[in-house]
Amino acid sequence: MVTFRCHGCGATVDAVRVLPFRCPNADASRDDTDHVLAVDGELPAWSIGAESDPFLRYRSLLSPYRLARATGLSDAAWGDVVGALDRALIAVDGRGFRITPMGEELALARALGLSGRLWVKDETLNVSGSHKARHLMGVMLYLRVLETTGLPAGRDLRGRRLAIASCGNAALAAAVVARAADWPLDVFIPPDADPAVRKRLDDLGARATLCERRPGEAGDPCFLRFREAVAAGAIPFGVQGTENGLAIEGGRTLAFEMAEQFGRLKTAPDALFVQVGGGALASALAQGFDLARLIGLVPAVPKLMTVQTAGCAPLARAWQRLDGLDLSLAARQRSKFMWPWETTPASLAHGILDDETYDWWAVAAGMRKSGGGTIVVGEDHVAAAHAAAHAHTRIRASATGTAGLAGVIAAPTAGTRIAVIFSGVER
Ligand SMILES: Cc1ncc(COP(=O)(O)O)c(C=O)c1O
C-alpha cells in the first residue's frame, strides 16, 4: 500500500485513509520541526512509457498511479483519468501536458562568454505558460484517483474548494488545472495584484480574494488567509511542499524529461542552475534527478546551483548557517535556519521574492548531495540574463523565469555542461 512520511518528524500517513498533503503534526504548538510529506519507499517497480504526456509516460513514478493500481484501478483507468483531464486542459488553455523542448543554446552561450555548453529547457510552452502547472497536475491527479476509487481518504472531497495564495504563475496554473477538473478554486491575492492576472483568474472562474494587511498582523496576508481557508476545510492547492507535499511530486516530471533528453543527446549536465522562490521547483528537480540517477537515466546528479536575488535571499542565509551541520538535526530546528525575510524586496524577477523558502530543507539536501550551493545575484545580472535570453533565444520568458541564467552569469565556471530552465512566459 502507499504511505507517506514526513521528512521532519517521521510521521507516516496511510494514503487509503488520510489525505497525504500536510503533515498531521505540522500544527503542533511550539513545534520547530520542518514538516513535509513525501511518498515513502520510493522506487517501485518502474517503467517509462512511450507517451508524450509526462503524466502517462512517468506514471509508474507517481504516487497517485501507485495508489490507483494498489486499490484495484487498471492501467487503462489511469489513462482515462489523465486523458479526460488532458482534453479539458486543451479546451481551457489550448494545450495539455507534453514533453517540453530542451535545446543547446549556442548563441546564448557565446554571447555570455561561456567556455562550456549550455542547455535550456523551455517551460514557457507548458500548460498555463509555466512549469507550475506540473506541480498542481500531480495534486489534481491524486484527487481524481481518490474520487474514482472511492477510498475513505477522499470522502466528501468534492464539497471542498481548492485554495492557493499567489498572484502569479502559480495562481494561473492552479486556475487552469482547477477549471479543467471543474473544481472551484479560491485564490488569495494582494491588493496590488496585476490586473491582467486578475482578469485571467476571473475568466477561468477562480474566486479571487483581496488580502489587505490587518493591523498588528505579521507575515504575508495572502498566505494567512489561505491557511485560514484550509483550516476551514479547503484543499491546499498551492506549490509549497509544507502545505501540500504532493505538489513537489508532479514537478519531478520536469527532471525526468530532462534526464531522458540528455540521455538521447548522450551527455549529462554537471550543473543545474535554478531560480528559487518558495523552493518547490528546486526541490522537485533535486528529487527528480536523484530518482533519475537511481533508475539509470543519468550517470550522476548535476550540481544544484540555486539562484536568488540580493533583495531576498532566505535560502542563501539558511545555507550559510547550515555549514557542516547535520541536516536531520536542522529539520527539527527550522527557525534557526529559515524565517521571513525582514525587508520588503523589489526585483525585476518579482516572482521569486517569497519571503520564506518554504521548501528550503529539501533544497539544501539536494545541494549537499550534489555538491552545489547558493548564488545571490544583483539586479544587473537579473536584467542581463533576461535581455540575453530575449536577444539570443526564441524563448519569451519573464525575468523571473530567466533568473537561473543570472546565476550562470554570476558564476560561469560552476559547470561545464550547464542546464537552466526558462519558465513563466512574458505576459
Ligand atoms: C517562472 C518561475 N520560475 C521559477 C519560480 C520559482 O519557483 P519556486 O517558488 O518553486 O521556487 C517561479 C515561482 O513563482 C516562477 O514563476
The ligand as an SDF file (V2000), in Angstrom:
LIG
                    3D

 16 16  0  0  0  0  0  0  0  0999 V2000
    8.7600   31.3750  -13.7570 C   0  0  0  0  0  0  0  0  0  0  0  0
    9.1320   30.9160  -12.4060 C   0  0  0  0  0  0  0  0  0  0  0  0
   10.2870   30.2660  -12.2380 N   0  0  0  0  0  0  0  0  0  0  0  0
   10.6600   29.8460  -11.0160 C   0  0  0  0  0  0  0  0  0  0  0  0
    9.8940   30.0780   -9.8990 C   0  0  0  0  0  0  0  0  0  0  0  0
   10.3790   29.5990   -8.5830 C   0  0  0  0  0  0  0  0  0  0  0  0
    9.6660   28.5180   -8.1370 O   0  0  0  0  0  0  0  0  0  0  0  0
    9.5830   28.1740   -6.5840 P   0  0  0  0  0  0  0  0  0  0  0  0
    8.6740   29.1860   -5.9690 O   0  0  0  0  0  0  0  0  0  0  0  0
    9.0250   26.8220   -6.5850 O   0  0  0  0  0  0  0  0  0  0  0  0
   10.9620   28.2610   -6.0420 O   0  0  0  0  0  0  0  0  0  0  0  0
    8.6850   30.7500  -10.0270 C   0  0  0  0  0  0  0  0  0  0  0  0
    7.8290   30.9980   -8.8490 C   0  0  0  0  0  0  0  0  0  0  0  0
    6.8910   31.7310   -8.8690 O   0  0  0  0  0  0  0  0  0  0  0  0
    8.2840   31.1800  -11.3210 C   0  0  0  0  0  0  0  0  0  0  0  0
    7.1260   31.8330  -11.5080 O   0  0  0  0  0  0  0  0  0  0  0  0
  1  2  1  0
  2  3  1  0
  2 15  2  0
  3  4  2  0
  4  5  1  0
  5  6  1  0
  5 12  2  0
  6  7  1  0
  7  8  1  0
  8  9  2  0
  8 10  1  0
  8 11  1  0
 12 13  1  0
 12 15  1  0
 13 14  2  0
 15 16  1  0
M  END
$$$$
